[in-house]
């Protein structure tokens, strides 16, 4: 291990390159990389969410499964961050002298791993599993992770088109993102009740194509309609007459162009089912 004064950027990159090959071959092998070094270059012009920690010191840094893991030690908490120097993909906070960790950031970027090519679902699953294995290895007293889920799916980088991830997962999987993928569970009884009621409400909702077409034409901003005319036609053609909305979502394959239409599709459904509520909820995972 290099001492701080002898650890150069070249040494760091070489170390990471060697160990990244090892991590991909050996699942959950934890390698300590750097100690007491700045978390990022103070001259960086990045506008990412990493800027607010660029003057802090990393207590320890590790590599596992191709993910950089940085640990920050504060007076009452420990913060664990996974990601690159440009993008933080996970931020988990452990309150000292407790067995609970709070997951307050879980993002996807291709740059989340050192290979700069993280896959959407498979990669995020690996990232979550890596976090859990890291906690078990380094903080065995922590046995539960809690979170507040208000996740959105962004159709592009402009943030103009997005939809609630809760809506999508409810219509497609009868579940939520964290419950379906990572076995989290609701904490509050009211959230369980709301979710079960939502499932009942949408199971028999059929899509009226004529009403939907009128709704899309009325509510999609006019400046986007020129580019979306053909896509709206294809979108409507993909819906069978009087098809259940849940069946349509299960077989619908969206891309960045049709993604924005799902936003208005979910609005249309909710406008026609006033009792339906997009759920923001707290959840827990026992590890």
N, C-alpha and C positions, 0 to 999 in steps of 0.2 A: 504494500500500500504506500503510495507516495505521501509525503508530508505536504501540508498546505503550500509551503513556499516553493516546493519542487513540482507541484501538480500543474502542468500546463494544459491548455485547451487541446493540444495534440495528444497528450497522454489520455485525457478524458475520452476523446473520440475513439482512440485505439482500444481503450478498455471496454467501452460500450459495444464496439463492433465485434470484438472477440466474444464477449459475453452474450450478445444477442443471438449468435449462432447456437450457443450452448442452451439458452433459454427455450428456443423453439424446439429443441430435441428433448429437453427434460422438463416436463410439466411441473410447475410450482417450485422449481429450484430457486432459492432465494440467494442472491449475491449482493453483498455490500459493495457499493461503488465509491462514493465520495463522502467525505466528512468535513463539516464546518466550512462549506464554500458558499459563495453567493448563489442564490437561486436563479438569477438571470443577469444578463449584461446590463449594467446601468445606463449604457448608451443606446439601448434598443429603442427603436421608434414604434414598436408594436403597440397597437391599440387594443390588445386582447385583454381578457379578464385576469391575466397573470400580472398586469402592471402593478396592482395594489400590493404585491408581495415582493417586488423586485429588490427592495432594500433590506429584506429580512435575511436571516441566516438559516440554512438548512442544517438541522442537527445531524441527520443521517440520510443517505440516499441509497436506494437499492434498485436492482433489476430483477424482474420476475416475468416470465412468459413474454418477454419483449416490451414490457411496460416499465417506464421510469417511475419509481415511487419515492416521494420526498416527504420527510417527517419534520414537522415544525413543533417545537416544544415551548409552550407558554406557561404562565403561572398556574392557571387552573385547567387548561385544556391541552390536548395534543391534536394537531391538524395533520391529516394524511392526504396528500395530493398526488394524483396520477395524471400524467400527460406530458406534453412537450413544454419547451420554454415559451412557446407562443400561445398555447391553448391548454387550459386546465380542463380535464375531462371528468375527474372525480375529486370532490372535496368531502372528506369525512372527518368529523370532529368528535373526539373522545373527551368526556368530562372526567378529569382525574378522580380517583377513589370511587368510581362507579363501574358498573358492568355494561353500560349503554354507550353506543356510538350513534351519532346523528349524521345521516347522509343528506347533505344539503345542496349537493351539486352532482348531477350525473348526465354528462353531455356526450354527444358523438361528434368526433372530427376524424378525418382520415389520419391526421397527425397524432392521434392519441398514443400510438405505439411508435417504437423507434424506427420502424420500417416505413412510416408515413403512408400506410396503405391499409388502414383498419377497415375491415368489412362491417357493414351495417349491423346485421343481427348476430351473426356468428362472432364478430369481433367484440361487440358490446357484451355478449354473454361471457366471453373469455375474460373481458376486463372486470366484470362483476365477480366472477369466480376467483380471479387473481386477488382482488381486494379481500375476499373472504378468507382465502388461504393465507394471505399476508397477516391478517388479524389473528388467525389461529396460531401462526408461527411466532409472532412478536408480542401480541397482547392477548394471551389465553384467558385472562380474566373477563374480557369483553365477550358476552354471549348473546347480545341482541343489537340489531340495527333498526333504527326508526327513521321514518321520512314523512314528508308532506308532499303529496303528489298533485301537481297542477300542470302536468306535462303537456306540451304542444308539439305537433309535428309541423316543421317549417317546410313549405314547398320549394322555397329558394332562399337565397341569402338576403333578400330585401325585407323580409318580415312582413310583406304586404299580404301574403297568402299563407294561412296556417289553419289547422283545425285541432280540436281537443283530442289528444291521444286516448283519453277515456272513452269518447264516443266511438272511435274506430275499433278499439279492442272490445268494447261491449257488443257492437254490432257483429263483429267477426268471430270473436272467441267466447262471448258470454262472460267476459272477465275484465280485468284491468291489466295494464302493462306489467306492473311489478308483481302482481299476484300470478298472472299467467306465466311469466318468464322466470321469476326468481323465488316463487313460493312465499312471498310476503302475505300477511293477513291483515284485515281491517282491525283497527283498535277500537273505534267508537261504534256502539250499537246503532246509532242513527245512520251511519254510513252503510252498515250492512242492510238496514231496512230500505234506504234509498236505492241502493244498488239492486236489491231483489225486486223492488217495485219497478225500476227502470226496465229490468229484463222482461217482466210481465207486459209492460206497455208496448215494447217494440216487437214482441214475438208475432203479433198479428197485424202489424202495420204494413199495408201494401202501398206500392208506389203508383200514383196516378201520373202518367207521363205528361199528359196535357197540362195539368196543374204545375208540375215540376218545371216544364219548359217555360211557362209563363213566369214562374217565380224566378228562374235564372235570368230571364231577359229583363225582369223588373229590378233585380237587386244587384246583379254584377255591374260594377262601375263601367260606365259607357266607354271610357278610354281603353278598356280591355276587351270589349265585345268584338271589335274588328278581328283581333287575333284569335278569339275563342269561338267564333261562329262555327267553324268546321269541327272543332273539338266538342262543342256542345252537342252537335248533331251525332257525332260518334258516341258520345257519352249517353245520350238518350237511346240510341239504337242498341246499346249494350244492355238495356233494361228490358226485361220481358214484360208484357202487359200484365198489370195487376200482380206483379211479383212482390214477394215479401222483401222488405228492405234488408233484413238480415241475410237472406239468401243472395241478394245482389252483392252485398259487401263481401261475402265469403268468396265469391268467384271473381270479383273485380280486381284487376291488376292495374295499379295506377302508376303514373310517371310524373315528372315535374310539370307537365302541361295539364293533365287531368286532375292533378292533386288539388289545384285551387277550386275545382268544381266540387270536390268532396266537402270543402268548407261550406259551400252554399247548400249542398245536398243535406248535410247535417242540420243546418239552420232550418231548411224546409221541413225536415222531419220533426224538429222540436217545435216549430210553429204550429204544426198539425197535431202535436201531442203536448198540450200545455202542461200536463202533469209531469212530463219528463224533465229531469235536471242533470246537466253535465256535472259529474261529481268531482270535487276536490277533497281529498281524504288523507288521513294519517294511517300509516301502516307499520307493521313490525315484522322483522325476520329473526327467528331464533337460530343461532349458529352453534 
